[in-house]
Amino acid sequence: MSQQSVRPTTSAEETPAGPRLPAGRSWPDRYFHISERGSTLAREIRGGLTTFMAMCYILLLNPLLLGGPDAAGHRLDHAALITATALAAAVSTLLMGLVGKVPLALAAGLSVSGVLATQVAPHMTWPQAMGMCVVYGAVIVLLVVTGLRELVMNAIPQALKHGITIGIGLFIALIGLVNAGFVGKGDPVTLGTGGQLSGWPVLLFCVTLLLIFMLQARSVPGAILIGVVAGTILAVLVNAVAGLDPKVWGGSPPELNGSAVSMPDFGLFGDVEFGGWGDIGGLTVGVIVFTLVLAGFFDAMATIIGVGTQAGLADEQGRMPGLSKALLVDGAGGAIGGIAGASGQTVFVESATGVGEGARTGLASVVTGLLFTAGLFFTPLAQIVPGQVAAAALVVIGSMMLRNARHVDWTDHSVAVPVFLTVVLMPFTYSITAGVGAGVIAYTAIKAAQGRFRETGPFMWVLTAVFLVYFALHPIESWLGVR
């Protein structure tokens, strides 16, 4: 009998007819296609937990962003905002896992929350602002149902998709460095504060970062999660011994205050209004919807492309299986967030941390969603992980996403220049949308200069026009007299 005939068939392997899957697979394996995607149950659980730890900061940050007054001077309750943020993240992420079946977690989009706080709330009440979230979510769902959103994503050239992945990598690495205090916030080209590193939190960030890199170099499974847990334990010990001022940790020290359990406050759920917009003018409402759609549409598009490529789910053209379902859930996230009172939900770039731990299926998203559900009651525990420690995971994942640079033909100007602009403008402008827009415009412009108009495709020209309007939005508003 040959060696090949006695090979075990209990693990997935390739055959001429396709992948041979393990016999007696469990329901989660069959439903989420765990074996087909080369993953395991343990990796998916670990990836989902890691993603949650990397993005649970949103439970603190989103309430801060939405804590300002609206046009009537009313402020949203802080405790209710935390509950709304956790609820919307839990529902939308569970839907992504169960329906989209991809390792993408959703939560309140910082770009969307920023638009709500700075451009929407000053013109209307908070319930009306949340109504705008529902409207923009419905618009994106309509784009998905008609197939336009997936057509736009598939129209992006493969080189630009690689550039988006690289740019997101640099972007989240910069976010991690800034959040850790390693790079100055007021002037993000300096070392620490005033050109110097100071304080225990920055030191713990460095220790956690080096520990993760060392574990990865040793090919230790769960390196990121182990590093974050170890860094958190060390932070708790340092804080207890040194008695540091809470301000040193950014107002959220690694300690448990009072009970670990708190009851959720659903006071904002369903507090949505769809009337009274006539007072601010239809043109202003149109500009607001357009801005929200751009903020939610292209940030999520770029993140899905980047994380999907990092997970190895994209084919040679950068297309993902089940993409339409994932886009549908992401679009519905706008409405889910508005109804919950937490602003529009969008795919988080921190999903890449779970992918870095081996997550390849929607089961990881289900784990993350369940943890956000638990966060409704265990918010105090989520606050123990210092932002400086979690920031180390972002830097690590950023470094891993830079590997896509090997797929770019840097000798071709029509490719190298758009990719370069996409990559550098994401971190330098602190905007994923700005990076994608610059890359798209540069790509079509250079192709046109070379006389290669047909290579771009009609959708790229449409995207170019949209992004030209995006970059010129402020002067257009001034010219039209929009407030």
Secondary structure, DSSP 8 states (H G I E B T S, - for coil): --TGGG---SS-EEETTEEE--TT--HHHHHHTTTTTT--HHHHHHHHHHHHHHHTTHHHHHHHHT-S--TTS----HHHHHHHHHHHHHHHHHHIIIII-SS--EEE-HHHHHHIIIIIGGGS-HHHHHHHHHHHHHHHHHHHHTTHHHHHHHHS-HHHHHHHHHHHHHHHHHHHHHHHTSB-SSSTTSBTBTTB--SHHHHHHHHHHHHHHHHHHTT-TTHHHHHHHHHHHHHHHHHHHHT--GGGGTS--SS--S-S------TTTT------GGGT-HHHHHHHHHHHHHHHHHHHHHHHHHHHHHTT-S-TTS--TTHHHHHHHHHHHHHHHHHHTS--EEE-TTHHHHHHTT--SHHHHHHHHHHHHHHTT-HHHHTTS-HHHHHHHHHHHHHHHGGGGGGS-TT-HHHHHHHHHHHHHHHHHT-HHHHHHHHHHHHHHHHHHTT-GGGT-HHHHHHHHHHHHHHTHHHHHHHHT--
